[in-house]
Amino acid sequence: MTLDVTIYSAANCGYCVLMKNFLNEQNILYKEVNIQEKPEIVQELMAATGRLGVPQTNINGNWILGYDPNSAMKIIQQLTTTNRNGELQ
């Protein structure tokens, strides 16, 4: 399964940098959306997660709010785990 990862961030956001560093260390490609450059995204985030803060990371439809590498890794492992037949679950 291909991971579809988007991180919503803002300039001068230390936790955003930490989350991007984590994804980079795991060799996970991601798309970054700066909410300051695209303010219309803020309403979409509110509708999706009910939160305004950043970072918010979407991994194949699974949302991670804030800097939470443990939750990110758990989701990534679940999405990339193979069953006994070698098929992605």
C-alpha positions in Angstrom: 0.0 0.0 0.0 1.2 3.4 -0.9 1.2 5.9 2.0 -0.6 9.2 1.2 0.8 11.6 3.8 0.0 15.3 4.2 1.2 17.5 7.0 -0.5 20.8 7.6 2.0 23.3 9.1 2.8 26.9 9.8 6.0 29.0 9.7 7.9 29.1 13.0 6.1 26.0 14.3 8.6 24.0 16.2 6.3 20.9 16.5 5.7 21.0 12.7 9.5 20.8 12.2 9.7 17.9 14.6 6.9 16.0 12.8 8.6 16.6 9.4 11.9 15.5 10.8 10.2 12.3 12.1 8.7 11.6 8.7 12.0 12.3 7.0 13.9 9.9 9.4 11.4 7.2 8.5 11.9 7.9 4.8 8.2 8.7 4.4 7.4 11.0 1.5 4.8 13.7 2.4 3.1 16.7 1.0 3.3 19.9 3.1 0.5 22.5 3.2 1.3 25.8 5.0 -2.0 27.0 6.4 -0.6 30.6 6.4 -0.1 30.5 2.7 -3.5 28.8 2.1 -5.9 30.1 4.8 -8.9 28.5 3.1 -7.5 25.2 4.4 -8.2 26.1 8.0 -11.9 25.6 7.5 -11.3 22.2 5.9 -9.1 21.2 8.9 -11.8 22.3 11.3 -14.4 20.3 9.5 -12.2 17.2 9.3 -10.7 17.3 12.9 -12.5 19.9 14.9 -9.1 21.5 15.7 -7.3 24.6 14.5 -3.7 23.9 15.7 -0.8 22.6 13.7 0.8 20.3 12.9 -2.0 18.1 11.7 -1.0 15.1 9.7 -3.2 12.9 7.5 -1.9 9.4 6.7 -4.3 7.6 4.4 -7.3 9.3 6.0 -6.0 8.8 9.6 -5.5 12.1 11.4 -2.7 12.9 13.9 -3.1 16.1 15.9 0.0 17.7 17.1 3.5 16.1 17.3 2.8 12.5 18.0 5.3 10.2 16.4 4.1 7.2 18.3 0.6 7.4 16.8 2.1 8.1 13.4 4.3 5.0 13.6 1.4 2.9 14.8 -0.7 4.0 11.8 2.1 3.5 9.4 2.8 0.0 10.7 -0.9 -0.9 10.5 -1.1 0.3 6.9 2.1 -1.5 5.8 1.7 -4.8 7.6 1.4 -7.9 5.5 -0.8 -10.8 6.3 0.4 -14.5 6.2 -0.2 -14.6 2.4 2.1 -11.6 1.8 -0.8 -9.3 1.0 -1.1 -5.9 2.5 -3.9 -5.6 4.9 
